[in-house]
Amino acid sequence: MKRNIIVLIVLGTCLGCKTQNLPNSYTTDKSAGHFISQDKQATKIAITGGGGSHDFLKFFGIADGELLSESGQHTVIYTEDVKEIGDLVPVVDILMLTNNQPLGDEVKKTIFEEVNQGRLNLLINHPSTWYNWEDWPQYNRELVGGGSRSHEALQEFEVIVSKPDHPIMKGVPKTFRIVDELYRWERDPQGTDIEVLAVGKGLESGEEFPVVWVVKHPKATIVGNTLGHDERAHDLQAYRTILKNSLEWVKN
């Protein structure tokens, strides 16, 4: 009986992992945002980019990609190619959405299928927390929990951690300042419930908006984060800690 239980646990663990091969033969190439682990069982992460107003490759692909790879522990692949995104979604464990370019209908369908089956967890960062796609309202409603339609000018503002005991906030200062775009992010009253972990407060306006939150999806683990316009965010230790903690949280 004990042996049967162990076998079932092992089988359940294996079935919960994505063991498919990657769609292309990738090698580590920092300039492309590709960081390939030698461990075949490593967590696989795809980062999407593309659209306007951001240097997606430099900051999300290279800076964040290298951080998330954790010196070869994880495989990270950055891409702006919509077809490649669609090919990666079914075979990766974590999808980090940072694009504001349109995604094809088949890619959208695949993302929802993988998330709703509990096979894909999400890190939704900066550009992808916006209301980018009028033809895809269920994305913001169900996966993001809301969205932004405007932001304050690029300038310094204060971040206040509202849930310091949450694992994503471990090692993050209770308050810190960042030069970034303070998104006027609002939750959707009909959307999936969220838990706000940190808010941004405009130094001039005094207005407060969520900047880091978790989406209480019934099948997937999802983190939203509106920070990340340029190097002043991506090089900031508090941002880097939040991103690393977010990865660890969605892996568990």
C-alpha positions in Angstrom: 0.0 0.0 0.0 2.8 2.4 1.0 4.6 1.7 -2.3 1.4 2.4 -4.3 1.0 5.8 -2.5 4.6 6.7 -3.4 4.1 5.7 -7.0 1.0 7.9 -7.2 2.8 10.8 -5.7 5.6 10.5 -8.2 3.2 10.2 -11.1 1.2 13.2 -9.9 4.3 15.3 -9.6 5.5 14.3 -13.1 2.1 14.9 -14.6 2.1 18.4 -13.1 5.4 19.3 -14.9 5.7 20.3 -18.5 8.2 18.0 -20.1 7.7 18.9 -23.8 10.7 20.0 -25.7 11.1 23.7 -26.5 9.9 24.6 -30.1 13.4 25.7 -31.2 17.0 24.7 -30.4 17.9 27.6 -28.1 21.4 28.4 -26.7 22.3 31.0 -24.1 22.5 34.4 -25.8 22.2 37.3 -23.4 21.8 39.8 -26.2 18.6 38.0 -27.3 17.3 37.5 -23.7 17.9 33.7 -23.9 19.3 32.0 -20.8 19.2 28.2 -21.1 19.8 25.9 -18.2 21.7 22.7 -18.5 19.2 21.0 -16.2 16.5 19.4 -18.4 14.1 19.6 -15.4 14.7 23.3 -14.9 11.7 25.7 -14.7 11.0 27.1 -18.1 9.9 30.8 -18.4 8.8 32.7 -21.5 9.0 36.5 -21.5 6.9 38.3 -24.1 7.7 41.8 -25.5 6.8 44.1 -28.3 4.7 47.2 -28.9 5.4 50.8 -28.2 6.9 53.1 -25.6 9.3 50.7 -24.0 12.7 49.1 -24.6 11.3 45.6 -24.1 14.4 43.6 -25.0 16.8 45.7 -22.9 14.8 45.8 -19.7 12.4 42.9 -19.7 14.3 40.4 -21.9 17.9 41.0 -20.9 17.8 42.6 -17.4 14.8 40.7 -16.0 15.6 37.6 -18.0 19.1 37.3 -16.5 17.7 37.9 -13.0 15.0 35.2 -13.4 17.5 32.7 -14.8 19.3 32.7 -11.5 22.7 31.9 -13.0 21.5 28.9 -15.0 18.9 27.5 -12.5 16.0 28.3 -14.8 15.6 28.5 -18.6 14.3 31.9 -19.8 13.4 32.7 -23.3 12.4 36.3 -24.4 10.5 36.8 -27.7 8.5 39.4 -29.5 7.4 37.0 -32.2 3.7 36.2 -31.9 4.0 32.8 -33.5 6.9 31.9 -31.2 4.9 33.1 -28.2 2.1 30.7 -29.2 4.6 27.8 -29.6 6.2 28.5 -26.2 3.0 28.9 -24.1 2.1 25.1 -24.0 5.7 24.0 -23.0 6.7 26.6 -20.4 5.8 26.6 -16.7 5.6 30.4 -16.3 4.7 33.1 -18.8 5.9 36.7 -18.0 3.7 39.1 -20.1 5.3 42.5 -20.7 4.0 43.2 -24.2 1.5 45.7 -25.4 1.5 44.5 -29.0 -1.6 42.5 -30.1 -1.6 38.7 -29.8 -3.3 36.5 -32.3 -6.6 34.7 -31.4 -4.9 31.3 -31.2 -2.3 32.6 -28.8 -5.0 34.1 -26.6 -6.9 30.9 -26.6 -3.9 28.9 -25.7 -3.0 31.2 -22.8 -6.5 30.8 -21.3 -6.5 27.0 -21.8 -3.2 26.6 -20.1 -4.0 28.9 -17.2 -7.5 27.5 -16.7 -6.2 24.0 -16.6 -3.6 25.0 -14.0 -0.7 24.3 -16.3 0.6 27.9 -16.6 1.4 30.5 -14.0 1.7 34.2 -14.8 3.9 37.2 -14.1 2.1 40.2 -15.6 4.3 43.2 -15.6 4.1 46.9 -16.5 2.9 47.2 -20.1 0.7 44.1 -19.9 -1.2 45.4 -16.8 -2.7 48.1 -19.1 -6.1 48.0 -21.0 -4.3 47.3 -24.2 -6.8 45.1 -26.1 -10.4 46.1 -26.5 -11.1 42.8 -28.2 -9.8 40.8 -25.3 -11.7 42.1 -22.2 -11.6 38.8 -20.4 -7.8 39.1 -20.2 -8.0 42.1 -17.9 -11.1 40.9 -16.1 -10.0 37.3 -15.4 -6.2 37.3 -15.4 -5.2 40.8 -14.4 -8.1 41.7 -12.1 -8.3 45.2 -13.6 -6.2 47.6 -15.6 -4.9 51.1 -16.3 -5.9 53.7 -19.0 -3.5 56.5 -17.9 -0.5 57.1 -15.7 1.2 60.0 -14.0 4.3 61.6 -15.6 7.6 59.7 -15.4 8.9 60.9 -12.0 9.8 59.7 -8.5 7.0 58.4 -6.4 6.7 56.4 -3.2 5.9 52.7 -2.9 4.3 51.6 0.3 4.2 47.9 1.2 0.7 47.1 2.5 1.3 43.3 3.1 4.8 43.1 4.5 4.2 39.5 5.7 3.5 38.2 2.2 6.3 36.1 0.7 6.6 38.4 -2.3 7.4 41.3 0.0 10.2 39.4 1.9 13.3 41.6 2.1 11.5 44.6 0.5 11.7 47.9 2.4 8.3 48.9 3.9 8.6 52.1 1.9 10.9 53.1 -0.9 11.0 55.6 -3.8 11.3 54.8 -7.4 11.5 56.8 -10.7 8.8 55.2 -12.8 5.3 55.7 -14.3 2.7 55.5 -11.6 -0.1 53.7 -13.4 -3.6 54.7 -12.4 -4.5 51.0 -12.0 -7.9 50.1 -10.9 -9.4 46.7 -10.1 -12.4 45.5 -12.1 -15.4 45.2 -9.8 -16.6 42.2 -11.9 -13.1 40.8 -12.2 -11.2 38.0 -10.4 -10.5 39.0 -6.8 -7.1 40.4 -6.0 -4.9 41.0 -3.0 -2.9 44.2 -3.1 0.6 43.9 -1.7 2.0 47.3 -2.3 0.6 50.7 -3.5 2.3 53.6 -5.2 1.7 57.2 -3.9 2.3 60.2 -6.1 4.5 62.8 -4.4 2.8 65.6 -6.1 -0.8 64.3 -6.5 -1.0 62.3 -3.2 -3.0 59.7 -5.1 -2.5 56.0 -4.4 -2.8 53.0 -6.8 -1.9 49.3 -6.5 1.5 48.5 -7.9 1.9 44.9 -6.8 -0.9 42.4 -6.3 -1.8 38.8 -6.6 -4.8 37.5 -8.6 -6.9 34.9 -6.8 -7.4 32.7 -9.8 -8.9 29.3 -9.0 -6.3 27.3 -11.0 -3.2 29.5 -11.6 -0.8 31.6 -9.5 -0.7 35.1 -10.9 1.3 38.2 -9.9 0.6 41.7 -11.3 3.3 44.4 -11.1 3.0 47.9 -12.7 6.6 48.9 -12.0 9.3 48.7 -14.7 9.5 51.6 -17.2 13.3 51.8 -17.6 16.6 51.2 -15.9 15.7 53.3 -12.9 13.2 50.6 -12.0 14.9 47.4 -13.3 18.2 48.3 -11.6 16.6 49.2 -8.3 17.2 46.5 -5.6 13.6 46.7 -4.3 12.2 46.0 -7.8 14.7 43.1 -8.3 13.7 41.6 -4.9 10.0 41.8 -5.8 10.6 40.1 -9.1 12.7 37.3 -7.7 10.2 36.7 -4.9 7.4 36.7 -7.4 9.1 34.0 -9.4 9.6 31.8 -6.3 6.0 32.3 -5.3 4.5 31.3 -8.7 6.9 28.3 -8.8 5.4 26.9 -5.6 
